[in-house]
Amino acid sequence: MNSPDAQIVNYAEKRRGRGLVCLLWAFGIFALLLIMGLIVMGAVYAGWTSGLATARAEASITAEAYAQGQCERIPADLNAGNLGLARSRFADLASLPQTPACLPLLAPTATAAFLASVPSPTPLATATSAPILPTIAPTVAEPVETTGGEISIAYDLDALLAEANSALSLRDYPAAIDTLDAIISIDGDYQRDLVRRLFLDALTAQALALFRSGRLSEAIVMTDRAEEHGSIEDLYHERYIALLYLDGQRYKAANPAEAVRKFSSMYYEFGVRDYVNGSIAGDLQEALRNYALALALQGDHCPAQTQFEAALELTPAYSRVNRADLAARRDQSAVACQQQQGEPATAGAASDGSPQDIGVRAEATPAPVGQTG
């Protein structure tokens, strides 16, 4: 006989409720992972666009500084009578992508100086003019050669060479370069060996000064120019290190695997610890972090764990990387790697710290998303 107080329990309904809760948790975890992936991709893209904008701004500043320097030298050339040198500067400024503001302002002054250098023709005698006495010697005008409608001007190359020597003694290498370049343009055979030796000395000295001041792009261009005229000796090494550094900065967000290779070469092969704006170890650590994030984003958790560990092994005096966040991501990659391989996690495993343990490993051959190599 059934008791009136007995209740029927529906166990099937309880199991359906637990299944719904699990399904909601699964959707929540998926949404969280999707949001984290979008944040990482946004950070990588923001870093790339920031670097591109910085490079463009530096190039624009360099061009403006060069144009300003040329504009400041034109009045001095006109006052000294170096019209050919001033004309060369005008042509150089006119060939720039953006015409400097000084060019139209200096054009009237340059035109007046050019017209003043041309001898005035002797006026023809009119019917009312008094006859010229035969005892008066005729006026002798300076000879002017014309070729194709252009008036050739006589240059004092000795004075220009003395000006270049004076600029070199004062370590005004840009002025010496401009003057020697003008001498070579006017007469390539004038004291050929001496002029070219001074020109090479001025180019190498200016390139070295630019390397020391951190203006690497300008220094590389100046080094390439000097190489056309002779041996550049120590500048080979300076140029190679500067190229490694600039490539590393350029690839840090766009292709962090390549940035790791560049900075590792500087840090371990050449022993460069501090360069231009700070510690190379800090740049290498940031590149390793970016590379590990890219690997984790595309599902390569085991090589990502290796890159996170390599980044944690570096201890720069100043770093843009949060070590706590780096360690947490290393542990997350270790767990994900364990799930992929079915092996025990090895988060925080130590390495011997050799250069081969830093950066791109054999098991980390996959490149970041969207990259090759």
C-alpha positions as CSV (number, residue, x, y, z in Angstrom):
1,M,0.0,0.0,0.0
2,N,1.4,3.5,-1.0
3,S,2.0,6.1,1.6
4,P,0.1,9.4,1.0
5,D,3.3,11.4,2.0
6,A,5.6,9.8,-0.6
7,Q,6.8,12.1,-3.4
8,I,8.0,11.2,-6.8
9,V,11.5,12.5,-7.6
10,N,12.2,13.2,-11.4
11,Y,16.0,12.5,-11.7
12,A,15.9,12.9,-15.5
13,E,14.9,16.6,-15.0
14,K,17.8,17.2,-12.7
15,R,20.3,15.7,-15.2
16,R,18.8,18.0,-17.9
17,G,19.4,21.1,-15.6
18,R,23.1,20.1,-15.0
19,G,23.6,19.7,-18.8
20,L,22.2,23.1,-19.5
21,V,24.6,24.7,-16.9
22,C,27.6,22.9,-18.4
23,L,26.6,24.1,-21.9
24,L,26.3,27.7,-20.6
25,W,29.8,27.5,-19.0
26,A,31.2,26.1,-22.3
27,F,29.8,29.0,-24.2
28,G,31.2,31.5,-21.6
29,I,34.7,30.0,-21.8
30,F,34.6,30.1,-25.6
31,A,33.5,33.8,-25.6
32,L,36.3,34.7,-23.1
33,L,38.9,33.0,-25.3
34,L,37.6,34.8,-28.4
35,I,37.8,38.2,-26.6
36,M,41.4,37.5,-25.4
37,G,42.4,36.5,-29.0
38,L,40.9,39.8,-30.4
39,I,42.8,41.8,-27.7
40,V,46.1,40.2,-28.6
41,M,45.6,40.7,-32.4
42,G,44.6,44.3,-31.7
43,A,47.8,44.9,-29.7
44,V,50.0,43.4,-32.4
45,Y,48.3,45.5,-35.1
46,A,48.5,48.7,-32.9
47,G,52.2,48.1,-32.4
48,W,52.8,47.7,-36.2
49,T,50.9,50.9,-37.1
50,S,52.7,52.8,-34.3
51,G,56.1,51.7,-35.7
52,L,55.1,52.6,-39.2
53,A,54.0,56.1,-38.2
54,T,57.2,56.6,-36.2
55,A,59.4,55.6,-39.2
56,R,57.5,58.0,-41.5
57,A,57.7,60.8,-39.0
58,E,61.5,60.3,-38.6
59,A,62.0,60.2,-42.4
60,S,60.0,63.5,-42.8
61,I,62.0,65.2,-40.0
62,T,65.3,64.1,-41.7
63,A,64.2,65.5,-45.1
64,E,63.1,68.8,-43.5
65,A,66.4,69.1,-41.6
66,Y,68.4,68.5,-44.7
67,A,66.3,71.1,-46.7
68,Q,66.7,73.6,-43.9
69,G,70.5,73.2,-43.9
70,Q,70.7,73.7,-47.6
71,C,68.5,76.8,-47.4
72,E,70.7,78.3,-44.7
73,R,73.8,77.9,-46.9
74,I,72.5,79.5,-50.1
75,P,72.7,83.1,-48.9
76,A,76.3,82.6,-47.8
77,D,77.1,81.1,-51.2
78,L,75.5,84.1,-53.0
79,N,77.4,86.6,-50.9
80,A,80.7,84.8,-51.5
81,G,80.1,84.7,-55.3
82,N,79.8,80.9,-55.4
83,L,76.9,81.0,-57.8
84,G,77.6,77.5,-59.2
85,L,77.4,76.0,-55.7
86,A,74.2,77.9,-55.0
87,R,72.7,76.8,-58.3
88,S,73.5,73.1,-57.3
89,R,71.7,73.6,-54.0
90,F,68.7,75.1,-55.8
91,A,68.6,72.1,-58.2
92,D,68.9,69.7,-55.3
93,L,66.1,71.3,-53.3
94,A,63.9,71.5,-56.4
95,S,64.2,67.7,-56.8
96,L,62.8,67.0,-53.4
97,P,59.3,65.5,-53.2
98,Q,58.0,68.5,-51.4
99,T,59.4,71.9,-52.4
100,P,60.9,73.7,-49.3
101,A,59.3,77.0,-48.3
102,C,62.6,78.8,-48.6
103,L,63.0,78.1,-52.3
104,P,60.6,80.7,-53.7
105,L,61.8,83.2,-51.1
106,L,65.5,82.9,-52.1
107,A,64.8,82.7,-55.9
108,P,64.6,86.5,-56.4
109,T,67.9,87.1,-54.5
110,A,69.6,84.4,-56.5
111,T,68.4,85.8,-59.8
112,A,69.6,89.2,-58.9
113,A,73.0,87.9,-58.0
114,F,73.3,86.0,-61.2
115,L,72.3,89.0,-63.3
116,A,74.8,91.1,-61.4
117,S,77.6,88.7,-62.3
118,V,76.9,89.0,-66.1
119,P,78.9,91.9,-67.7
120,S,76.7,94.6,-69.1
121,P,77.0,95.0,-72.9
122,T,78.6,98.2,-74.2
123,P,75.9,100.6,-75.4
124,L,75.9,101.3,-79.2
125,A,76.9,104.8,-80.3
126,T,74.0,106.8,-81.6
127,A,74.0,109.5,-84.3
128,T,74.2,112.2,-81.6
129,S,77.0,110.6,-79.7
130,A,80.4,112.2,-79.8
131,P,83.0,110.2,-81.8
132,I,85.3,108.1,-79.8
133,L,88.8,109.5,-79.9
134,P,91.4,107.0,-81.2
135,T,93.7,107.8,-78.2
136,I,91.2,106.3,-75.7
137,A,91.8,102.6,-75.0
138,P,88.7,100.5,-75.4
139,T,87.2,98.9,-72.4
140,V,88.1,95.2,-72.1
141,A,85.2,93.0,-70.6
142,E,85.8,89.8,-68.8
143,P,85.5,86.9,-71.3
144,V,82.2,85.0,-71.0
145,E,81.7,81.7,-72.7
146,T,78.2,80.7,-73.8
147,T,77.1,77.2,-74.5
148,G,73.6,76.3,-75.4
149,G,72.3,79.7,-74.2
150,E,73.8,79.2,-70.7
151,I,76.5,81.5,-69.4
152,S,79.6,79.7,-67.9
153,I,81.0,81.3,-64.8
154,A,84.6,81.1,-63.7
155,Y,85.2,79.4,-60.4
156,D,88.0,79.8,-58.0
157,L,88.7,76.2,-57.2
158,D,91.7,77.0,-55.0
159,A,89.4,79.1,-52.8
160,L,86.8,76.4,-52.6
161,L,89.4,73.8,-51.6
162,A,90.7,76.1,-48.9
163,E,87.1,76.6,-47.7
164,A,86.7,72.8,-47.6
165,N,89.9,72.4,-45.6
166,S,88.8,75.0,-43.1
167,A,85.5,73.3,-42.6
168,L,87.3,70.0,-42.0
169,S,89.5,71.6,-39.4
170,L,86.4,72.9,-37.6
171,R,84.7,69.5,-37.9
172,D,81.9,71.0,-39.9
173,Y,81.7,67.9,-42.0
174,P,78.4,68.7,-43.8
175,A,79.9,72.0,-45.2
176,A,83.1,70.2,-46.2
177,I,81.1,67.5,-48.0
178,D,79.0,70.1,-49.9
179,T,82.1,72.1,-50.9
180,L,84.1,69.1,-52.0
181,D,81.2,67.7,-53.9
182,A,80.9,71.0,-55.7
183,I,84.6,70.9,-56.7
184,I,84.2,67.4,-58.1
185,S,81.1,68.5,-60.1
186,I,82.8,71.6,-61.5
187,D,86.1,69.9,-62.4
188,G,86.6,66.2,-61.7
189,D,90.3,66.4,-62.5
190,Y,91.2,69.3,-60.2
191,Q,93.8,67.9,-57.7
192,R,91.9,64.6,-58.1
193,D,93.7,62.4,-55.5
194,L,93.7,65.1,-52.8
195,V,90.0,66.2,-53.3
196,R,88.8,62.6,-53.3
197,R,90.7,61.7,-50.2
198,L,89.3,64.7,-48.4
199,F,85.9,63.9,-49.6
200,L,86.1,60.3,-48.3
201,D,87.5,61.5,-44.9
202,A,84.6,64.0,-44.6
203,L,82.0,61.4,-45.5
204,T,83.3,58.8,-43.1
205,A,83.7,61.3,-40.2
206,Q,80.1,62.5,-40.7
207,A,78.8,58.9,-40.9
208,L,80.5,58.0,-37.6
209,A,79.1,61.2,-35.9
210,L,75.6,60.2,-37.1
211,F,76.1,56.6,-35.7
212,R,77.2,58.0,-32.4
213,S,74.2,60.4,-32.1
214,G,71.7,57.6,-32.9
215,R,70.6,58.9,-36.3
216,L,71.1,55.5,-37.8
217,S,69.1,55.9,-41.1
218,E,71.1,59.0,-42.1
219,A,74.4,57.3,-41.0
220,I,73.7,54.2,-43.2
221,V,73.0,56.5,-46.2
222,M,76.2,58.4,-45.6
223,T,78.2,55.2,-45.2
224,D,76.9,53.8,-48.5
225,R,77.9,57.1,-50.1
226,A,81.4,56.9,-48.6
227,E,81.8,53.3,-49.8
228,E,81.5,54.5,-53.4
229,H,84.8,56.4,-52.9
230,G,87.0,54.0,-51.0
231,S,87.4,51.8,-48.0
232,I,85.2,52.6,-45.0
233,E,87.0,50.3,-42.5
234,D,85.2,50.3,-39.1
235,L,82.0,51.6,-40.7
236,Y,81.3,48.2,-42.1
237,H,80.7,46.9,-38.5
238,E,78.8,50.0,-37.5
239,R,76.5,49.7,-40.5
240,Y,75.8,46.0,-39.9
241,I,74.9,46.5,-36.3
242,A,72.6,49.5,-37.2
243,L,70.9,47.4,-39.8
244,L,70.3,44.6,-37.3
245,Y,68.8,47.1,-34.8
246,L,66.6,48.8,-37.3
247,D,65.3,45.5,-38.7
248,G,64.6,44.2,-35.2
249,Q,62.6,47.3,-34.3
250,R,60.7,47.1,-37.6
251,Y,59.8,43.4,-37.2
252,K,59.1,43.5,-33.4
253,A,55.3,43.6,-34.0
254,A,55.0,42.6,-37.7
255,N,57.2,39.5,-37.6
256,P,58.5,38.9,-34.0
257,A,60.3,35.7,-35.0
258,E,62.6,37.7,-37.3
259,A,63.0,40.4,-34.6
260,V,64.1,37.6,-32.2
261,R,66.8,36.6,-34.6
262,K,68.1,40.1,-35.2
263,F,68.2,41.0,-31.5
264,S,69.7,37.6,-30.5
265,S,72.5,38.2,-33.1
266,M,73.3,41.6,-31.5
267,Y,73.1,40.4,-27.9
268,Y,74.9,37.0,-28.2
269,E,77.1,37.1,-31.3
270,F,78.3,40.7,-31.1
271,G,77.9,41.3,-27.4
272,V,76.0,44.5,-27.8
273,R,74.3,45.2,-24.5
274,D,73.2,48.9,-24.8
275,Y,72.5,50.6,-28.1
276,V,70.9,54.0,-29.0
277,N,67.7,54.0,-26.8
278,G,68.4,51.4,-24.2
279,S,69.1,47.8,-23.4
280,I,69.1,45.2,-26.2
281,A,68.0,42.6,-23.6
282,G,64.8,44.6,-23.1
283,D,64.2,44.6,-26.9
284,L,64.9,40.9,-27.1
285,Q,62.6,40.1,-24.2
286,E,59.8,42.1,-25.8
287,A,60.3,40.3,-29.2
288,L,60.3,36.9,-27.5
289,R,57.0,37.8,-25.7
290,N,55.4,38.9,-29.0
291,Y,56.6,35.8,-30.7
292,A,55.2,33.5,-27.9
293,L,51.9,35.3,-28.0
294,A,51.6,34.8,-31.8
295,L,52.5,31.1,-31.4
296,A,49.9,30.6,-28.7
297,L,47.3,32.4,-30.7
298,Q,47.7,30.0,-33.6
299,G,47.6,27.0,-31.3
300,D,51.3,26.1,-31.0
301,H,51.4,26.0,-27.2
302,C,54.5,24.0,-26.7
303,P,56.9,26.3,-28.7
304,A,55.0,29.2,-27.1
305,Q,55.9,27.9,-23.7
306,T,59.6,27.7,-24.8
307,Q,59.6,31.4,-25.9
308,F,57.9,32.5,-22.7
309,E,60.6,30.8,-20.7
310,A,63.3,32.3,-22.8
311,A,61.8,35.8,-22.2
312,L,61.7,35.1,-18.5
313,E,65.4,34.2,-18.4
314,L,66.4,37.7,-19.5
315,T,66.6,40.4,-16.7
316,P,67.2,43.8,-18.3
317,A,67.5,46.8,-16.1
318,Y,64.5,48.3,-17.7
319,S,61.8,46.3,-19.5
320,R,58.5,47.1,-21.1
321,V,57.3,43.5,-20.3
322,N,55.3,42.6,-17.2
323,R,57.1,39.6,-15.7
324,A,54.1,38.4,-13.7
325,D,52.0,38.4,-16.8
326,L,54.8,36.6,-18.7
327,A,55.0,33.9,-16.0
328,A,51.2,33.4,-16.0
329,R,51.1,33.1,-19.8
330,R,54.0,30.6,-19.6
331,D,52.0,28.4,-17.2
332,Q,48.9,28.6,-19.4
333,S,50.9,27.5,-22.4
334,A,52.4,24.6,-20.3
335,V,49.0,23.4,-19.4
336,A,47.8,23.7,-23.0
337,C,50.9,21.9,-24.2
338,Q,50.3,19.1,-21.7
339,Q,46.7,18.7,-23.1
340,Q,48.0,18.5,-26.6
341,Q,50.8,16.0,-25.9
342,G,49.3,14.1,-23.1
343,E,52.4,14.6,-21.0
344,P,53.1,16.2,-17.6
345,A,53.3,20.0,-17.6
346,T,56.8,21.4,-17.2
347,A,56.0,25.0,-16.4
348,G,59.0,27.0,-15.1
349,A,61.5,24.4,-16.3
350,A,65.0,25.9,-16.2
351,S,67.5,25.9,-19.1
352,D,71.3,26.3,-19.2
353,G,71.0,30.0,-20.4
354,S,73.2,29.5,-23.4
355,P,72.6,31.5,-26.6
356,Q,71.1,28.5,-28.3
357,D,68.4,28.4,-25.6
358,I,67.2,31.9,-26.4
359,G,64.8,32.8,-29.1
360,V,63.9,30.7,-32.1
361,R,64.3,26.9,-31.5
362,A,64.1,23.9,-33.9
363,E,60.6,23.1,-32.5
364,A,59.5,26.7,-33.0
365,T,59.7,26.7,-36.7
366,P,56.1,27.8,-37.4
367,A,56.1,31.6,-38.1
368,P,53.5,34.0,-36.6
369,V,50.1,34.2,-38.2
370,G,50.3,35.8,-41.6
371,Q,54.1,35.5,-41.8
372,T,56.4,33.1,-43.6
373,G,59.8,31.8,-42.9
